[in-house]
Amino acid sequence: MLVKTRGIVLHTTAYNDKYAIVHIYTESFGRASYIIPRNRSKKSNLPRALFIPLSVVEMDADHLNKRDLHRIKEIKLCFQQTEVFSNPVKNVLALFLAEVLFRVVKETEPSPQLFGFLYKSISLLEITNSGIANFHIVFLLQLLNYLGIFPNSESVKNSLYFDMLNGVFTNIRPTHPHYLQQAESEAFGRLLRISFENMSLYTFSRHERVAIVNRIIEYYRLHLPEFPEIKSISVMQSLFD
């Protein structure tokens, strides 16, 4: 069945000498895998440049029932991503965010809310420069909403600890080791109010930003047991002062 759908490229892996598999989070099917030729000419309907991680594409795809691998007939960018592809900072951010999405977005059912969030976020990454050093922090925190594991912040005021394992702020010291002390809990509570609109108002040193991202990744790992090491994180964390 030939269908038209938008999608976000997550990752490409070699299949054999002739073919590769590209993993795309699609608007119509959720996460799906497509088999593509590894050697593509400049006149090909499947140009290599469109399979860069975090590319936002529109494609005509042949979806076969009960098949794990599908085929793409034609593909094009939904909008220009010149900055995402050529700006060194934005490109590293894109590679990092794509790797995170590849590891956490597993659903093969469509989610209009998640796709809408990803589409909007990548559009903002292309055009935004103010506060860009905090872009990945906002993205990682807001993505938690769509994964169903956003912290319960109702009791953030006057709480002493953030219980990372249970995702709640509490006055009772948890009996397990996965919690934040008072000062760090207060800071994390304030951080939950960060957004793409106000991220330029938050200032952090490189050390503080690294610590924040490490804590967020720790939270992901506690709630998503199969969440592996993110290889691009060290490169991304070396970007900002």
ChimeraX commands (.cxc) that place a marker at each C-alpha (Angstrom):
marker #1 position 0.00,0.00,0.00 radius 0.5
marker #1 position 1.55,3.28,-1.14 radius 0.5
marker #1 position 1.00,6.03,1.43 radius 0.5
marker #1 position 2.20,9.59,1.96 radius 0.5
marker #1 position 3.42,10.45,5.45 radius 0.5
marker #1 position 5.72,12.83,7.25 radius 0.5
marker #1 position 8.53,11.43,9.34 radius 0.5
marker #1 position 11.59,12.21,11.43 radius 0.5
marker #1 position 14.79,10.33,10.66 radius 0.5
marker #1 position 16.28,8.72,13.77 radius 0.5
marker #1 position 19.11,6.43,12.69 radius 0.5
marker #1 position 20.52,4.45,9.79 radius 0.5
marker #1 position 22.24,1.07,10.11 radius 0.5
marker #1 position 23.96,-1.13,7.54 radius 0.5
marker #1 position 21.92,-4.16,6.47 radius 0.5
marker #1 position 24.35,-5.74,4.00 radius 0.5
marker #1 position 26.70,-4.59,1.25 radius 0.5
marker #1 position 23.86,-3.29,-0.90 radius 0.5
marker #1 position 21.23,-2.05,1.53 radius 0.5
marker #1 position 20.82,-0.07,4.74 radius 0.5
marker #1 position 17.92,0.24,7.14 radius 0.5
marker #1 position 16.69,3.69,8.11 radius 0.5
marker #1 position 14.58,4.07,11.24 radius 0.5
marker #1 position 11.99,6.85,11.01 radius 0.5
marker #1 position 9.36,8.05,13.44 radius 0.5
marker #1 position 6.38,8.62,11.16 radius 0.5
marker #1 position 3.20,10.60,11.62 radius 0.5
marker #1 position 1.02,7.80,10.22 radius 0.5
marker #1 position 2.60,4.63,11.59 radius 0.5
marker #1 position 4.71,5.54,14.61 radius 0.5
marker #1 position 8.21,4.13,14.41 radius 0.5
marker #1 position 8.91,2.22,11.21 radius 0.5
marker #1 position 11.93,0.78,9.41 radius 0.5
marker #1 position 12.70,1.17,5.72 radius 0.5
marker #1 position 15.20,-0.62,3.53 radius 0.5
marker #1 position 17.14,1.65,1.16 radius 0.5
marker #1 position 20.06,1.13,-1.24 radius 0.5
marker #1 position 23.43,2.10,0.24 radius 0.5
marker #1 position 24.81,3.44,-3.04 radius 0.5
marker #1 position 22.50,6.20,-4.28 radius 0.5
marker #1 position 23.25,8.47,-7.21 radius 0.5
marker #1 position 22.65,12.23,-7.16 radius 0.5
marker #1 position 19.62,11.68,-9.41 radius 0.5
marker #1 position 18.12,9.12,-7.06 radius 0.5
marker #1 position 14.68,9.63,-5.53 radius 0.5
marker #1 position 16.35,8.78,-2.21 radius 0.5
marker #1 position 19.27,11.24,-1.85 radius 0.5
marker #1 position 21.67,10.44,0.96 radius 0.5
marker #1 position 21.41,13.94,2.45 radius 0.5
marker #1 position 17.77,13.37,3.42 radius 0.5
marker #1 position 18.65,10.56,5.81 radius 0.5
marker #1 position 20.72,12.69,8.19 radius 0.5
marker #1 position 19.48,12.17,11.78 radius 0.5
marker #1 position 16.63,14.52,12.73 radius 0.5
marker #1 position 15.73,15.28,9.11 radius 0.5
marker #1 position 12.02,16.08,8.89 radius 0.5
marker #1 position 10.77,14.49,5.68 radius 0.5
marker #1 position 7.68,13.83,3.63 radius 0.5
marker #1 position 7.72,10.54,1.80 radius 0.5
marker #1 position 5.73,8.24,-0.41 radius 0.5
marker #1 position 6.27,4.81,1.12 radius 0.5
marker #1 position 5.16,1.31,0.26 radius 0.5
marker #1 position 3.91,-0.14,3.56 radius 0.5
marker #1 position 3.48,-3.87,3.42 radius 0.5
marker #1 position 1.18,-5.59,5.90 radius 0.5
marker #1 position 2.92,-7.81,8.44 radius 0.5
marker #1 position 6.36,-6.78,7.16 radius 0.5
marker #1 position 9.06,-5.33,9.40 radius 0.5
marker #1 position 10.83,-3.54,6.54 radius 0.5
marker #1 position 9.13,-1.18,4.11 radius 0.5
marker #1 position 10.28,0.73,1.05 radius 0.5
marker #1 position 10.44,4.44,0.29 radius 0.5
marker #1 position 9.53,5.49,-3.25 radius 0.5
marker #1 position 10.16,9.23,-2.95 radius 0.5
marker #1 position 11.27,11.56,-0.16 radius 0.5
marker #1 position 11.80,15.28,0.38 radius 0.5
marker #1 position 12.36,17.69,3.27 radius 0.5
marker #1 position 9.26,19.20,4.86 radius 0.5
marker #1 position 11.15,22.47,5.38 radius 0.5
marker #1 position 14.67,23.74,4.93 radius 0.5
marker #1 position 17.06,22.59,7.67 radius 0.5
marker #1 position 20.15,24.52,6.63 radius 0.5
marker #1 position 21.07,25.51,10.19 radius 0.5
marker #1 position 20.48,22.06,11.65 radius 0.5
marker #1 position 22.73,20.46,9.04 radius 0.5
marker #1 position 25.48,23.08,8.70 radius 0.5
marker #1 position 25.72,24.90,12.04 radius 0.5
marker #1 position 28.22,22.83,14.09 radius 0.5
marker #1 position 26.43,23.44,17.40 radius 0.5
marker #1 position 22.95,22.70,16.10 radius 0.5
marker #1 position 24.19,19.68,14.20 radius 0.5
marker #1 position 25.71,18.11,17.31 radius 0.5
marker #1 position 22.51,18.85,19.24 radius 0.5
marker #1 position 20.50,17.19,16.46 radius 0.5
marker #1 position 22.69,14.07,16.53 radius 0.5
marker #1 position 22.32,13.85,20.31 radius 0.5
marker #1 position 18.54,14.30,20.28 radius 0.5
marker #1 position 18.14,11.83,17.41 radius 0.5
marker #1 position 20.14,9.23,19.34 radius 0.5
marker #1 position 17.94,9.73,22.41 radius 0.5
marker #1 position 14.78,9.38,20.31 radius 0.5
marker #1 position 16.13,6.27,18.61 radius 0.5
marker #1 position 16.59,4.69,22.04 radius 0.5
marker #1 position 13.32,5.72,23.68 radius 0.5
marker #1 position 10.65,5.99,20.98 radius 0.5
marker #1 position 9.68,2.40,20.27 radius 0.5
marker #1 position 5.94,2.56,19.61 radius 0.5
marker #1 position 4.74,1.26,16.25 radius 0.5
marker #1 position 1.41,3.04,16.71 radius 0.5
marker #1 position 1.00,6.69,15.68 radius 0.5
marker #1 position 0.92,9.44,18.31 radius 0.5
marker #1 position -0.18,12.78,16.85 radius 0.5
marker #1 position 0.81,14.54,20.08 radius 0.5
marker #1 position 4.36,13.18,20.09 radius 0.5
marker #1 position 4.85,13.79,16.38 radius 0.5
marker #1 position 3.55,17.34,16.77 radius 0.5
marker #1 position 5.98,18.00,19.62 radius 0.5
marker #1 position 8.93,16.65,17.64 radius 0.5
marker #1 position 7.99,18.56,14.49 radius 0.5
marker #1 position 7.64,21.84,16.41 radius 0.5
marker #1 position 10.88,21.27,18.36 radius 0.5
marker #1 position 12.97,20.61,15.26 radius 0.5
marker #1 position 11.41,23.61,13.51 radius 0.5
marker #1 position 12.48,25.76,16.48 radius 0.5
marker #1 position 15.98,24.29,16.45 radius 0.5
marker #1 position 16.33,25.49,12.87 radius 0.5
marker #1 position 15.32,29.11,13.55 radius 0.5
marker #1 position 16.25,29.73,17.20 radius 0.5
marker #1 position 19.58,31.05,18.44 radius 0.5
marker #1 position 18.73,32.72,21.76 radius 0.5
marker #1 position 19.21,30.25,24.60 radius 0.5
marker #1 position 20.32,27.48,22.25 radius 0.5
marker #1 position 22.69,26.15,24.94 radius 0.5
marker #1 position 19.61,25.05,26.88 radius 0.5
marker #1 position 17.66,23.63,23.94 radius 0.5
marker #1 position 18.45,19.99,24.69 radius 0.5
marker #1 position 17.50,20.43,28.36 radius 0.5
marker #1 position 14.05,21.71,27.39 radius 0.5
marker #1 position 13.65,18.93,24.82 radius 0.5
marker #1 position 14.64,16.14,27.22 radius 0.5
marker #1 position 12.33,17.40,29.96 radius 0.5
marker #1 position 9.32,17.99,27.70 radius 0.5
marker #1 position 9.77,14.62,26.01 radius 0.5
marker #1 position 9.07,13.02,29.40 radius 0.5
marker #1 position 5.44,14.14,29.04 radius 0.5
marker #1 position 5.02,12.05,25.89 radius 0.5
marker #1 position 6.75,9.05,27.43 radius 0.5
marker #1 position 4.37,9.19,30.41 radius 0.5
marker #1 position 7.10,9.69,33.01 radius 0.5
marker #1 position 7.12,13.43,33.68 radius 0.5
marker #1 position 7.73,14.11,37.40 radius 0.5
marker #1 position 4.78,14.92,39.63 radius 0.5
marker #1 position 5.51,18.54,40.52 radius 0.5
marker #1 position 2.37,19.24,42.58 radius 0.5
marker #1 position 4.30,19.05,45.86 radius 0.5
marker #1 position 7.48,20.76,44.68 radius 0.5
marker #1 position 7.05,23.71,47.08 radius 0.5
marker #1 position 8.46,23.17,50.55 radius 0.5
marker #1 position 9.61,19.62,49.73 radius 0.5
marker #1 position 13.05,18.53,50.89 radius 0.5
marker #1 position 13.80,15.79,48.39 radius 0.5
marker #1 position 13.08,14.77,44.83 radius 0.5
marker #1 position 12.53,11.03,44.70 radius 0.5
marker #1 position 13.86,10.17,41.23 radius 0.5
marker #1 position 12.73,6.57,41.36 radius 0.5
marker #1 position 9.09,7.46,41.99 radius 0.5
marker #1 position 9.12,10.82,40.24 radius 0.5
marker #1 position 7.76,12.82,43.19 radius 0.5
marker #1 position 8.84,15.61,45.52 radius 0.5
marker #1 position 8.61,14.60,49.16 radius 0.5
marker #1 position 9.52,15.65,52.70 radius 0.5
marker #1 position 10.44,12.08,53.60 radius 0.5
marker #1 position 13.96,10.93,52.79 radius 0.5
marker #1 position 13.62,7.95,50.39 radius 0.5
marker #1 position 15.01,4.63,51.57 radius 0.5
marker #1 position 16.71,4.06,48.20 radius 0.5
marker #1 position 19.73,6.01,46.89 radius 0.5
marker #1 position 18.03,7.58,43.85 radius 0.5
marker #1 position 17.00,10.97,45.17 radius 0.5
marker #1 position 18.18,14.59,45.17 radius 0.5
marker #1 position 19.16,16.51,48.30 radius 0.5
marker #1 position 17.30,19.71,49.21 radius 0.5
marker #1 position 19.37,22.27,47.28 radius 0.5
marker #1 position 19.45,20.13,44.14 radius 0.5
marker #1 position 15.74,19.31,44.53 radius 0.5
marker #1 position 14.87,23.02,44.70 radius 0.5
marker #1 position 16.95,23.69,41.60 radius 0.5
marker #1 position 15.33,20.79,39.75 radius 0.5
marker #1 position 11.86,22.05,40.72 radius 0.5
marker #1 position 12.65,25.44,39.18 radius 0.5
marker #1 position 14.07,23.74,36.11 radius 0.5
marker #1 position 10.75,21.99,35.44 radius 0.5
marker #1 position 9.36,25.41,34.47 radius 0.5
marker #1 position 11.85,25.87,31.63 radius 0.5
marker #1 position 10.44,26.04,28.10 radius 0.5
marker #1 position 11.56,26.91,24.58 radius 0.5
marker #1 position 10.01,30.34,25.15 radius 0.5
marker #1 position 11.95,31.19,28.33 radius 0.5
marker #1 position 15.11,29.05,27.99 radius 0.5
marker #1 position 17.26,32.11,27.23 radius 0.5
marker #1 position 16.54,33.37,30.77 radius 0.5
marker #1 position 18.25,30.35,32.36 radius 0.5
marker #1 position 22.02,30.70,32.69 radius 0.5
marker #1 position 24.29,27.80,33.61 radius 0.5
marker #1 position 28.02,27.17,33.57 radius 0.5
marker #1 position 29.25,24.22,31.54 radius 0.5
marker #1 position 29.72,22.26,34.77 radius 0.5
marker #1 position 26.15,23.00,35.88 radius 0.5
marker #1 position 24.70,22.13,32.49 radius 0.5
marker #1 position 26.61,18.83,32.36 radius 0.5
marker #1 position 25.34,17.97,35.85 radius 0.5
marker #1 position 21.75,18.80,34.87 radius 0.5
marker #1 position 21.82,16.67,31.73 radius 0.5
marker #1 position 23.44,13.78,33.60 radius 0.5
marker #1 position 20.65,13.91,36.19 radius 0.5
marker #1 position 17.99,13.95,33.48 radius 0.5
marker #1 position 19.63,11.01,31.72 radius 0.5
marker #1 position 19.77,9.21,35.07 radius 0.5
marker #1 position 16.02,9.82,35.43 radius 0.5
marker #1 position 15.43,8.36,31.94 radius 0.5
marker #1 position 17.48,5.31,32.85 radius 0.5
marker #1 position 15.56,4.73,36.10 radius 0.5
marker #1 position 12.21,4.79,34.32 radius 0.5
marker #1 position 13.24,3.18,31.03 radius 0.5
marker #1 position 15.26,0.10,32.10 radius 0.5
marker #1 position 16.50,-0.64,28.56 radius 0.5
marker #1 position 17.83,2.89,28.08 radius 0.5
marker #1 position 21.48,2.43,27.05 radius 0.5
marker #1 position 24.52,4.68,27.13 radius 0.5
marker #1 position 24.16,7.68,24.81 radius 0.5
marker #1 position 27.38,7.80,22.82 radius 0.5
marker #1 position 27.02,11.38,21.55 radius 0.5
marker #1 position 26.52,12.94,24.98 radius 0.5
marker #1 position 30.20,13.64,25.63 radius 0.5
marker #1 position 30.58,15.55,22.36 radius 0.5
marker #1 position 27.40,17.52,22.99 radius 0.5
marker #1 position 28.40,18.44,26.54 radius 0.5
marker #1 position 31.73,19.87,25.38 radius 0.5
marker #1 position 29.99,22.55,23.30 radius 0.5
marker #1 position 28.90,25.22,25.75 radius 0.5
marker #1 position 30.59,27.47,28.28 radius 0.5
marker link #1:1,2 radius 0.2
marker link #1:2,3 radius 0.2
marker link #1:3,4 radius 0.2
marker link #1:4,5 radius 0.2
marker link #1:5,6 radius 0.2
marker link #1:6,7 radius 0.2
marker link #1:7,8 radius 0.2
marker link #1:8,9 radius 0.2
marker link #1:9,10 radius 0.2
marker link #1:10,11 radius 0.2
marker link #1:11,12 radius 0.2
marker link #1:12,13 radius 0.2
marker link #1:13,14 radius 0.2
marker link #1:14,15 radius 0.2
marker link #1:15,16 radius 0.2
marker link #1:16,17 radius 0.2
marker link #1:17,18 radius 0.2
marker link #1:18,19 radius 0.2
marker link #1:19,20 radius 0.2
marker link #1:20,21 radius 0.2
marker link #1:21,22 radius 0.2
marker link #1:22,23 radius 0.2
marker link #1:23,24 radius 0.2
marker link #1:24,25 radius 0.2
marker link #1:25,26 radius 0.2
marker link #1:26,27 radius 0.2
marker link #1:27,28 radius 0.2
marker link #1:28,29 radius 0.2
marker link #1:29,30 radius 0.2
marker link #1:30,31 radius 0.2
marker link #1:31,32 radius 0.2
marker link #1:32,33 radius 0.2
marker link #1:33,34 radius 0.2
marker link #1:34,35 radius 0.2
marker link #1:35,36 radius 0.2
marker link #1:36,37 radius 0.2
marker link #1:37,38 radius 0.2
marker link #1:38,39 radius 0.2
marker link #1:39,40 radius 0.2
marker link #1:40,41 radius 0.2
marker link #1:41,42 radius 0.2
marker link #1:42,43 radius 0.2
marker link #1:43,44 radius 0.2
marker link #1:44,45 radius 0.2
marker link #1:45,46 radius 0.2
marker link #1:46,47 radius 0.2
marker link #1:47,48 radius 0.2
marker link #1:48,49 radius 0.2
marker link #1:49,50 radius 0.2
marker link #1:50,51 radius 0.2
marker link #1:51,52 radius 0.2
marker link #1:52,53 radius 0.2
marker link #1:53,54 radius 0.2
marker link #1:54,55 radius 0.2
marker link #1:55,56 radius 0.2
marker link #1:56,57 radius 0.2
marker link #1:57,58 radius 0.2
marker link #1:58,59 radius 0.2
marker link #1:59,60 radius 0.2
marker link #1:60,61 radius 0.2
marker link #1:61,62 radius 0.2
marker link #1:62,63 radius 0.2
marker link #1:63,64 radius 0.2
marker link #1:64,65 radius 0.2
marker link #1:65,66 radius 0.2
marker link #1:66,67 radius 0.2
marker link #1:67,68 radius 0.2
marker link #1:68,69 radius 0.2
marker link #1:69,70 radius 0.2
marker link #1:70,71 radius 0.2
marker link #1:71,72 radius 0.2
marker link #1:72,73 radius 0.2
marker link #1:73,74 radius 0.2
marker link #1:74,75 radius 0.2
marker link #1:75,76 radius 0.2
marker link #1:76,77 radius 0.2
marker link #1:77,78 radius 0.2
marker link #1:78,79 radius 0.2
marker link #1:79,80 radius 0.2
marker link #1:80,81 radius 0.2
marker link #1:81,82 radius 0.2
marker link #1:82,83 radius 0.2
marker link #1:83,84 radius 0.2
marker link #1:84,85 radius 0.2
marker link #1:85,86 radius 0.2
marker link #1:86,87 radius 0.2
marker link #1:87,88 radius 0.2
marker link #1:88,89 radius 0.2
marker link #1:89,90 radius 0.2
marker link #1:90,91 radius 0.2
marker link #1:91,92 radius 0.2
marker link #1:92,93 radius 0.2
marker link #1:93,94 radius 0.2
marker link #1:94,95 radius 0.2
marker link #1:95,96 radius 0.2
marker link #1:96,97 radius 0.2
marker link #1:97,98 radius 0.2
marker link #1:98,99 radius 0.2
marker link #1:99,100 radius 0.2
marker link #1:100,101 radius 0.2
marker link #1:101,102 radius 0.2
marker link #1:102,103 radius 0.2
marker link #1:103,104 radius 0.2
marker link #1:104,105 radius 0.2
marker link #1:105,106 radius 0.2
marker link #1:106,107 radius 0.2
marker link #1:107,108 radius 0.2
marker link #1:108,109 radius 0.2
marker link #1:109,110 radius 0.2
marker link #1:110,111 radius 0.2
marker link #1:111,112 radius 0.2
marker link #1:112,113 radius 0.2
marker link #1:113,114 radius 0.2
marker link #1:114,115 radius 0.2
marker link #1:115,116 radius 0.2
marker link #1:116,117 radius 0.2
marker link #1:117,118 radius 0.2
marker link #1:118,119 radius 0.2
marker link #1:119,120 radius 0.2
marker link #1:120,121 radius 0.2
marker link #1:121,122 radius 0.2
marker link #1:122,123 radius 0.2
marker link #1:123,124 radius 0.2
marker link #1:124,125 radius 0.2
marker link #1:125,126 radius 0.2
marker link #1:126,127 radius 0.2
marker link #1:127,128 radius 0.2
marker link #1:128,129 radius 0.2
marker link #1:129,130 radius 0.2
marker link #1:130,131 radius 0.2
marker link #1:131,132 radius 0.2
marker link #1:132,133 radius 0.2
marker link #1:133,134 radius 0.2
marker link #1:134,135 radius 0.2
marker link #1:135,136 radius 0.2
marker link #1:136,137 radius 0.2
marker link #1:137,138 radius 0.2
marker link #1:138,139 radius 0.2
marker link #1:139,140 radius 0.2
marker link #1:140,141 radius 0.2
marker link #1:141,142 radius 0.2
marker link #1:142,143 radius 0.2
marker link #1:143,144 radius 0.2
marker link #1:144,145 radius 0.2
marker link #1:145,146 radius 0.2
marker link #1:146,147 radius 0.2
marker link #1:147,148 radius 0.2
marker link #1:148,149 radius 0.2
marker link #1:149,150 radius 0.2
marker link #1:150,151 radius 0.2
marker link #1:151,152 radius 0.2
marker link #1:152,153 radius 0.2
marker link #1:153,154 radius 0.2
marker link #1:154,155 radius 0.2
marker link #1:155,156 radius 0.2
marker link #1:156,157 radius 0.2
marker link #1:157,158 radius 0.2
marker link #1:158,159 radius 0.2
marker link #1:159,160 radius 0.2
marker link #1:160,161 radius 0.2
marker link #1:161,162 radius 0.2
marker link #1:162,163 radius 0.2
marker link #1:163,164 radius 0.2
marker link #1:164,165 radius 0.2
marker link #1:165,166 radius 0.2
marker link #1:166,167 radius 0.2
marker link #1:167,168 radius 0.2
marker link #1:168,169 radius 0.2
marker link #1:169,170 radius 0.2
marker link #1:170,171 radius 0.2
marker link #1:171,172 radius 0.2
marker link #1:172,173 radius 0.2
marker link #1:173,174 radius 0.2
marker link #1:174,175 radius 0.2
marker link #1:175,176 radius 0.2
marker link #1:176,177 radius 0.2
marker link #1:177,178 radius 0.2
marker link #1:178,179 radius 0.2
marker link #1:179,180 radius 0.2
marker link #1:180,181 radius 0.2
marker link #1:181,182 radius 0.2
marker link #1:182,183 radius 0.2
marker link #1:183,184 radius 0.2
marker link #1:184,185 radius 0.2
marker link #1:185,186 radius 0.2
marker link #1:186,187 radius 0.2
marker link #1:187,188 radius 0.2
marker link #1:188,189 radius 0.2
marker link #1:189,190 radius 0.2
marker link #1:190,191 radius 0.2
marker link #1:191,192 radius 0.2
marker link #1:192,193 radius 0.2
marker link #1:193,194 radius 0.2
marker link #1:194,195 radius 0.2
marker link #1:195,196 radius 0.2
marker link #1:196,197 radius 0.2
marker link #1:197,198 radius 0.2
marker link #1:198,199 radius 0.2
marker link #1:199,200 radius 0.2
marker link #1:200,201 radius 0.2
marker link #1:201,202 radius 0.2
marker link #1:202,203 radius 0.2
marker link #1:203,204 radius 0.2
marker link #1:204,205 radius 0.2
marker link #1:205,206 radius 0.2
marker link #1:206,207 radius 0.2
marker link #1:207,208 radius 0.2
marker link #1:208,209 radius 0.2
marker link #1:209,210 radius 0.2
marker link #1:210,211 radius 0.2
marker link #1:211,212 radius 0.2
marker link #1:212,213 radius 0.2
marker link #1:213,214 radius 0.2
marker link #1:214,215 radius 0.2
marker link #1:215,216 radius 0.2
marker link #1:216,217 radius 0.2
marker link #1:217,218 radius 0.2
marker link #1:218,219 radius 0.2
marker link #1:219,220 radius 0.2
marker link #1:220,221 radius 0.2
marker link #1:221,222 radius 0.2
marker link #1:222,223 radius 0.2
marker link #1:223,224 radius 0.2
marker link #1:224,225 radius 0.2
marker link #1:225,226 radius 0.2
marker link #1:226,227 radius 0.2
marker link #1:227,228 radius 0.2
marker link #1:228,229 radius 0.2
marker link #1:229,230 radius 0.2
marker link #1:230,231 radius 0.2
marker link #1:231,232 radius 0.2
marker link #1:232,233 radius 0.2
marker link #1:233,234 radius 0.2
marker link #1:234,235 radius 0.2
marker link #1:235,236 radius 0.2
marker link #1:236,237 radius 0.2
marker link #1:237,238 radius 0.2
marker link #1:238,239 radius 0.2
marker link #1:239,240 radius 0.2
marker link #1:240,241 radius 0.2
view
